[in-house]
Amino acid sequence: MAKGLEKHRQRHSELSLFGKTLTRRAKHHCELCQASGVSLNIFEVPPVPNEPVLEHCAFVCQTCLDQFNAKQLDGNHLRALNHSVWSEVPAVQVAALLLLRKLGADWSDELLEQVYLQPEIEEWVHKAEKVS
């Protein structure tokens, strides 16, 4: 177990090196819901590569982070995905798409019908859904 804990700490340490870059990219806002003035966390968008990669990371608030593991999603909070689903950052776009597909509300289904996905984004979402 100590080995696993050490691996976790090492990965967390490696991810924290992305903090300044993510802060600049996100402009101190959650990249999914645009919340500001809140603590932000690095979320590795699945499938998680063996080594931490900046391009697989999104900077998100705790509320958005909790949605990835929640059984009951907060549809009101996730309405902000209307903007992030159009992000130019692939990891943010994939994270938004994963939550929208998981939510399954009328408005999220309508939004998903409007979104054009580049083939590589569609493939990433497909792989992420298999892992989740």
HUURPE-V979258 format. One record per residue. N is the residue number from 1. RES is the residue in one small letter. SS is DSSP state (H for helix, E for strand, - for the rest). OMEGA is omega in degrees with one decimal (none if undefined). D_CENTER is the distance of its C-alpha to the mean C-alpha in whole Angstrom. Layout:
n->N res->RES ss->SS omega->OMEGA d_center->D_CENTER
n->N res->RES ss->SS omega->OMEGA d_center->D_CENTER
This chain:
n->1 res->m ss->- omega->179.5 d_center->28
n->2 res->a ss->H omega->178.6 d_center->29
n->3 res->k ss->H omega->178.3 d_center->27
n->4 res->g ss->H omega->178.5 d_center->24
n->5 res->l ss->H omega->179.1 d_center->24
n->6 res->e ss->H omega->177.1 d_center->25
n->7 res->k ss->H omega->178.8 d_center->22
n->8 res->h ss->H omega->-179.9 d_center->19
n->9 res->r ss->H omega->179.9 d_center->21
n->10 res->q ss->H omega->179.3 d_center->21
n->11 res->r ss->H omega->179.0 d_center->17
n->12 res->h ss->H omega->178.3 d_center->16
n->13 res->s ss->H omega->178.6 d_center->19
n->14 res->e ss->H omega->178.6 d_center->18
n->15 res->l ss->H omega->-177.7 d_center->14
n->16 res->s ss->H omega->176.5 d_center->16
n->17 res->l ss->- omega->178.4 d_center->18
n->18 res->f ss->- omega->-172.6 d_center->15
n->19 res->g ss->H omega->-177.6 d_center->15
n->20 res->k ss->H omega->179.8 d_center->17
n->21 res->t ss->H omega->179.4 d_center->16
n->22 res->l ss->H omega->178.9 d_center->12
n->23 res->t ss->H omega->178.1 d_center->15
n->24 res->r ss->H omega->-178.4 d_center->17
n->25 res->r ss->H omega->-176.8 d_center->14
n->26 res->a ss->H omega->-178.6 d_center->12
n->27 res->k ss->- omega->176.7 d_center->16
n->28 res->h ss->- omega->178.0 d_center->15
n->29 res->h ss->E omega->171.7 d_center->13
n->30 res->c ss->- omega->-177.4 d_center->10
n->31 res->e ss->- omega->178.1 d_center->8
n->32 res->l ss->- omega->-174.9 d_center->7
n->33 res->c ss->- omega->179.2 d_center->10
n->34 res->q ss->- omega->177.5 d_center->13
n->35 res->a ss->- omega->176.8 d_center->14
n->36 res->s ss->E omega->179.6 d_center->16
n->37 res->g ss->- omega->178.3 d_center->19
n->38 res->v ss->- omega->176.3 d_center->16
n->39 res->s ss->- omega->-179.7 d_center->15
n->40 res->l ss->E omega->-177.2 d_center->12
n->41 res->n ss->E omega->174.8 d_center->10
n->42 res->i ss->E omega->176.9 d_center->9
n->43 res->f ss->E omega->176.2 d_center->6
n->44 res->e ss->E omega->-178.2 d_center->7
n->45 res->v ss->- omega->-178.8 d_center->5
n->46 res->p ss->- omega->-7.1 d_center->9
n->47 res->p ss->- omega->-175.5 d_center->11
n->48 res->v ss->- omega->178.3 d_center->11
n->49 res->p ss->- omega->-179.7 d_center->14
n->50 res->n ss->- omega->177.4 d_center->18
n->51 res->e ss->- omega->178.3 d_center->17
n->52 res->p ss->- omega->-179.4 d_center->14
n->53 res->v ss->- omega->-178.9 d_center->14
n->54 res->l ss->H omega->-176.8 d_center->12
n->55 res->e ss->H omega->177.9 d_center->11
n->56 res->h ss->H omega->-175.2 d_center->9
n->57 res->c ss->E omega->172.7 d_center->7
n->58 res->a ss->E omega->179.5 d_center->5
n->59 res->f ss->E omega->-171.6 d_center->7
n->60 res->v ss->E omega->176.1 d_center->7
n->61 res->c ss->E omega->-178.4 d_center->10
n->62 res->q ss->H omega->179.8 d_center->11
n->63 res->t ss->H omega->178.3 d_center->12
n->64 res->c ss->H omega->179.3 d_center->8
n->65 res->l ss->H omega->-179.8 d_center->7
n->66 res->d ss->H omega->-177.5 d_center->11
n->67 res->q ss->H omega->-178.0 d_center->10
n->68 res->f ss->- omega->179.8 d_center->8
n->69 res->n ss->- omega->-176.7 d_center->12
n->70 res->a ss->- omega->174.3 d_center->14
n->71 res->k ss->- omega->178.8 d_center->17
n->72 res->q ss->- omega->-178.2 d_center->17
n->73 res->l ss->- omega->178.6 d_center->15
n->74 res->d ss->- omega->-176.8 d_center->15
n->75 res->g ss->H omega->178.9 d_center->16
n->76 res->n ss->H omega->179.2 d_center->17
n->77 res->h ss->H omega->-174.5 d_center->14
n->78 res->l ss->H omega->175.9 d_center->12
n->79 res->r ss->- omega->177.9 d_center->15
n->80 res->a ss->- omega->177.8 d_center->13
n->81 res->l ss->H omega->174.9 d_center->11
n->82 res->n ss->H omega->-179.6 d_center->14
n->83 res->h ss->H omega->-173.9 d_center->13
n->84 res->s ss->H omega->178.4 d_center->10
n->85 res->v ss->- omega->178.4 d_center->11
n->86 res->w ss->- omega->-177.4 d_center->13
n->87 res->s ss->- omega->174.9 d_center->11
n->88 res->e ss->- omega->178.7 d_center->13
n->89 res->v ss->- omega->-176.1 d_center->10
n->90 res->p ss->H omega->-179.1 d_center->10
n->91 res->a ss->H omega->179.0 d_center->6
n->92 res->v ss->H omega->179.3 d_center->5
n->93 res->q ss->H omega->179.3 d_center->8
n->94 res->v ss->H omega->179.0 d_center->7
n->95 res->a ss->H omega->179.1 d_center->4
n->96 res->a ss->H omega->179.7 d_center->6
n->97 res->l ss->H omega->178.4 d_center->9
n->98 res->l ss->H omega->-179.7 d_center->8
n->99 res->l ss->H omega->179.1 d_center->8
n->100 res->l ss->H omega->179.6 d_center->11
n->101 res->r ss->H omega->179.0 d_center->13
n->102 res->k ss->H omega->-177.4 d_center->13
n->103 res->l ss->H omega->176.3 d_center->14
n->104 res->g ss->- omega->176.1 d_center->17
n->105 res->a ss->- omega->178.9 d_center->19
n->106 res->d ss->H omega->-177.1 d_center->21
n->107 res->w ss->H omega->-179.7 d_center->20
n->108 res->s ss->H omega->176.6 d_center->16
n->109 res->d ss->H omega->177.6 d_center->18
n->110 res->e ss->H omega->178.5 d_center->20
n->111 res->l ss->H omega->179.5 d_center->17
n->112 res->l ss->H omega->178.0 d_center->16
n->113 res->e ss->H omega->-177.8 d_center->20
n->114 res->q ss->H omega->-172.5 d_center->20
n->115 res->v ss->- omega->171.6 d_center->17
n->116 res->y ss->- omega->-179.1 d_center->18
n->117 res->l ss->- omega->171.1 d_center->16
n->118 res->q ss->- omega->-178.4 d_center->17
n->119 res->p ss->H omega->-179.0 d_center->19
n->120 res->e ss->H omega->177.0 d_center->16
n->121 res->i ss->H omega->178.1 d_center->13
n->122 res->e ss->H omega->178.8 d_center->15
n->123 res->e ss->H omega->178.9 d_center->16
n->124 res->w ss->H omega->179.1 d_center->12
n->125 res->v ss->H omega->-179.4 d_center->11
n->126 res->h ss->H omega->178.5 d_center->14
n->127 res->k ss->H omega->-179.6 d_center->14
n->128 res->a ss->H omega->179.0 d_center->11
n->129 res->e ss->H omega->177.6 d_center->13
n->130 res->k ss->H omega->-178.7 d_center->16
n->131 res->v ss->H omega->-174.8 d_center->14
n->132 res->s ss->- omega->none d_center->13
